[in-house]
């Protein structure tokens, strides 16, 4: 789920003060911002038709503004989370991002310092960079990053913060340092990005959670994700994701992250009712989520290796239907199968599962356990 945020966010932090005094038909109008916030509610709460109706209404007033295709792009993406380049909806999503870039470029041709043109062009390039990074197309990803960064190299001497920009600055400060740590393949390309500060980044994200309007949901989600996958602090993660799950109860992705925070705290009593609903989910990604957490419950709470193995195996088979999604759930299933095989003294099979878990894991805890068990067996 974590985006290659660096190319996008490096831009937002260094927008010059003078740019904020210029005409901003979207960002400078509180009524329009409130309207966008309302559309975001429909997007996140799985009412895509309602979101499209509201976007259509706004398009009548802003027919050539990049905010329109950007909202359409996000509406498409949130119907198919976590979206990948191989997802059926990706071509339509990408088309809206490219339209966003074209309209933003038209604004920048008229005024190279147009803050809204910069915002939306950089946003679209940043998202494309994320998708290319996720699929392993590193040079394409860096190319999108370079396009984004080149837009604002002339503006890096002055700063201006607003509640919405706390989110962007926080993500940049945190992931500028953390992303190359977790993904060393990008380290050689980081030299031209200004250094970040992880502690400051977390503080800025917290400010965005409480003060922003448009990016409030994203601020909650990313802050929770950082505490889940990078900081290994499920108590902190639960605080943020619980609020999202309450406000957007129809959002399966938020629910999955809430379950993750509960399971990491071994709070299966609260997690399992939600887990059971995923066992019947038509989407393989969420069904795999339900199956792997049921496997963990059977193994850790019920002490049944037989039932745990059955659900882990089901999760792996379900995950095979969408091999480009659910790496974390797949790693949990491999790790669980490895533990079961190790207890049965089928060490060669256990080793294979542990190696697969460490190879695809997105969480340091899974990798650490897999490697520790491999060292012990070997």
N, C-alpha and C positions, 0 to 999 in steps of 0.2 A: 503494500500500500504506500510506503514512503516515497515521495516524489524526489526527483533530482531538483531540489528546491534552489540550489545555489545560484544557477544562472538567472532565475526569476527574481529572487529576493535581493540579490546584490544590487539590483537596480533600484528597488523601492527605498532602500535605506538612504540613498544619496541624492534624492531629488532636491534640487535647490529651492531655497525659500521663495525666490521670486516667482516660481512656477505656480505657487498656490494662490497668488493674487489674481490670476488670470481667469477668464470666463470658463466655468465648469458646469455645463448643462446638466450633468448627472451628479457628480460628487458635490457640487455646490448648492444643490436643491434638496432640502430636508424631506420634502414630500416625495420626490423621486427615490431618495434613499429608502424611505419607509416602504415605498411600493416594491422596490427590489427585495427588501427584507421579507415582505409578504410572499413574493414569488419563491424566495428561498425556503420558506416554510412548506410550500407545496412540493418543492423539489425534494427536500430531505424527508418529508413525511409520506413519500410514495404516492403523490397525487399528480402524476405527470400530465394528465389531460387538463387539469385545473391550472397547472403551471403554464402550459402552452397557451391557454386562453388569455391569461394575464400578460404573457409575453407578446402575444398578438396585439393586444390593446396598447401596450407601450410602444410597439413598433410603429404604430400610426403616428406617434409624436416624434419618434427618433428613428426614422426609416434607414438612415445611413450611419447610425452610431454603432460601434463595435460591442457595446453592452448587450445588444439584442442577440447576435450569434453566440456570444460567450454564454449567456444564460441558456440558450438552446443547447449548447454543447454540454453544459453541466447537467441539464435535465436529462439528456440522453445518457450521460455517464452514470448518473445515480439510479437509473433503471437497471443497470448491469454492473454493479460493483462486486468485486474490484475489476474495473475495466482493463483490458489488455489489447495489444495490437491484433491479437488473434480473435478477439471477441466479435460476434456478428454485428454488434452495434458500433464497432470502432470506425468503420468507413464514414458513417453519418456523423459521428462525433468529430472525427478529424476534419471533415468538410466544413463544419461550423467553426472549428478553430482556424482553418485557413481563411475563411471569410472574415473572421475577427481580425486576423493579421492584415488582410487587404484593406478593410475599412479603417483600421488604425493607421496604416501607412498613408492613406489618403489624408487623414487628419494631420499627420506629421509633415506631409508635403506642404500644407498651407502654413503650418506653424511647428517648426522642429521642437519647440519647447512645450507642446500641448501635453499636459500632464495626463489627461485621459487617454490620448493616443498612445503615449508611452506605457501607461498602466496595462492596457489591454493587449498591445502587441507583445509586451514582455510576458504577460500572463500566458498567452497562447503558446509562445515559444517555450516557456518553462514547462508547460504541460507536455508538449511534444518531446522535450528532452527527457522527461520522466519516463514516457512510454518506451522510447528507444533504449534508455538505460535498463529498464526492466527486461526487455527482450534480448539484451546483450549486444545491441548495436552501438558500441561505445563511441565510434567516430561520428555517427549520426547524432548521438546525444551531445557530444562535445560541440559539434557544429551548431546545434540549436542553442547551446549555452553561450557560444561565442557571439551569435547573432544578438542574443539578449544583452550580453554584457557590453557589446559595442554601442548599444543605444544610449548608454549613460556614462561612458567614460569621461565625458566633458563635464559631468555634474557631481563628481565625487568629493568636492571640497566643502560642500554645504549640506547640512541636514535639517530635517523638519519632521517632527513626529506628530501623529494624531492617533486616536484610539485604534483605527483600522491598521495603521502602520506599525503599531506595537507587534501585531501578529507577524507581519512580514519581516520586521527587524529581528524578532525573536527566533523565527525559523532560520533565518540566515545565520545569526550568531551561533546557534546550536549546531546546525548541520554543516556549516563551513568547517567545523572542527571534527564532528562525529562521523560524517559520511565517509571521508577518505580513510578513517580508522577502520570502519566496518567493511569498506569496499576499496582495498588498496589499489585496485586497477586504476582508480581515478587520481591517486596521489600525484603522479607526474604532471597532471593538468591543473593542479590547484595553485600553482605558484602565482598566477596573475590575479587571483581573487584575494581581496583584502581579508586578513585574519579575523576570526570570530572569537566568541567568548561564550562557552556553554552555560555557565552560571547566569550571565547576563541574559542570554537567550531565554532561559526558563522563566526568569523574572519578567521579561517583556511579554512572553506568552500569557503569563498569569494576568498581566495588565490588560491584554486583549480580551481575555475571558470575561472580565468584569466591566470593561469600558466600551468595547466595540459593538457595532450593530450588524453590519453586513457580514463580517467574517466570524461572528460569535460561535456558530456551530463548528466551523473549521478549527477555530482556536481551541475549543473544548476537545475535539477529536485528536488533533495533533499533539496536544499536551498529554492527553491520556496515552496515546500511542508511544510517545517518548518514554513515559514512565513504565509502560508495559514491556516494550521490546529493547530499550536501550539502557534505562536506569534500573530496571528490575525492582520497581517500587509499586507493587500492585495496590497498596492502600491509597497512594496518591492518585494513581490512575483511576481507581473506582470513583473517587470524588468527582472527577470531570465527566467520565463516561456515564455515570449513573444519571446525571442531569440531562444528558443528551437522550438517553433511553427513555426517560420520563417525558420529555418534551416531544420526542418524535417516536412514539411507540410502534409505528408501522415500518420503521427503518430497520431492516434485518442486519445491516452491516454494523450499526451502532449496538444492536442487541448482541451480536457475536463478540464485539469487543468488551461489552459489559460482562458477558459470561467468562471471557478470558481473565478479566481482573478478579472475578470471584473464585475461579478455579485455582489461580495462582496463590490465593489466600486459603485454599482448601475449604472454601465455603460452598460445599456441594449442595447443602440444603436449599440455599437460595438459587443456585445455578441450575439445578436439574429440571425444575418445571419448564424453564426456558429452553434447555437442551432438548427436552422431549419434543417440543414443537418443531425443532429443526429436523428431527428424524423423519418427518413427513413432508419436508420442504421439497418442492419440485426442482429447485435449482441444486445441482450437484455440489456447489461450493458450500452452501449452508447445510445440506444433508451430511456432507463430510464433517463439518463442524460438529453436528449433533452426534455422529457416530464416534468420532475420536474422543469426545468428552464423555460419552457413555462408556467407552472402553476404559478411560482413566478412572471413572467412578467404579466400575466393576473391579478394576485392579487395585486401586488405592483404598477404597472404602469397603467394598464387599469381599475383597480378597479372593476373587474368582478369576483365575488365569484363563479358564476355559471360555467364560463369557467375554472377558477382556480381549482375548485373542480373536473371538468371533467379530467383535465390533471394530477392532483395529484393522482386521482383514477387509471388512466391509468398507471402512473409510479409505483404505488404499485403492480398492476397486472403484469406489465412487470418484476418487480423485483422478483416476486414470481417464475418466470421461472428459475432464478439463485439466490437462497436464500443465497448463500455463498459469493456473490459479491454485491457491491454497497450499503454498509451500510450507507454511508454518504448521498447519494441521497434518500434512503428510509427514513432516519431521517428527511430530509427536507420536504418530502411529508407528513409524519405524522404530523410534526409541522404545515405545512400549513393547513392541514385538521383540526387540532385542533383549529387554529385561526378562520377558517370559522365556525366551530361548535359553538365556543364560541360566535361569533357575532350573531348567530342564537339562542343563549341562550339554546343550547342543551348541557348543561354542563357535564352531565355524559359521553356523547360521546367524548366531547373535552378532558376530563380528560384521557380517554383511549388512545387517540392519543398522548397527551403530554407525558404520561408515556412510550409509545412505542418509541417516539422520543428520550427521555433521555436515555432509556435503550440501544439503539444500536448506539448512536451518536459517531462519531469520532472527533467531533469539540466542543471545550468548549463553543462557542457562542450558538450553538443549545441547548446544555444541560442547559446553564444558562437561556435562554429564556423559555424553557419548564418548568423548575423548578420554575421560577418566576411566570409564568402563573398558574401553579398548586397551588402555595401558595396563589395567589389572589383568585382563584375559591374556594379553600377549606377554 
